Amino acid sequence: MLSDYDRKNIGAIIADGETGPDMEPVRTSWFNARLLRLIHHADAKNLAKLRLAFPDVVQAYQEWKRGD
């Protein structure tokens, strides 16, 4: 399950190491952060497998990607 912080910061989590709004590098290494980056890079076949194991995280990522 994603925390409220994770849900609000999916873009920053995926952009790990890039500069955030405060011009400091964003560093994220907790499990859900790594999982979101994995989902971001997954092809359709692997995304379907990830959805079976982590449906709420995949759904949150897809809503973020669509701009919901």
N, C-alpha and C positions, 0 to 999 in steps of 0.2 A: 504494500500500500504506500502511496506517495504522501509525503507530508504536504501541508499547505505551502510551505516554503518551496519545496521542489516543484509543485504545480505552477507557482507564480514565476519561477526562474528557470524553466526548461531551456530557454534559449541561452542563457548564461552558462548553464550546466553543460550543454552540448559544446559550447565555445570554450571549454576548459583551456586555460593558458592565455586566452585573448584578453585584451584590456576591457575591464568593466567600466561603468559610468564614472567611477571615482578615479579612473586612469590606473588602477592597480590590477595586476593580473588576477583573473578568477581562477582559483584552484579548488577543484572538487574531486574527491576520491572515495566518497562513501558508496555503498553498494548500488543504490538507486541512481546515482550519478553515472556510474559505469554502465549500468543497465540502459539508461536513456541514450548514452552514446552508442551502445551496441545496437539498439533499436534504430537509431538514426542512420546507421550504416548498413543495416540488414537489407538483403534483397527480399522479394515477395515470399519466396519459399521459407526462408529463415524467419521472416517477420510472422508468418502464420504459426510457426513453431513457438516463437516467443509469446505470441498471443495466447496460446494454450496454457502456458505456465504463468504468465504475468498479464492477464487481461486488462486490469485497471491501469497499469503503467503504459501499455501499448495504446489504450484508449486515450489516456491523458496526452500522450505524445501526438497522436493523430489529431486530437482537438486543437492542440497548440499549433501544429503545422497548418491546419486549415484556418486558423485565426479565430476559432470559437472562443 
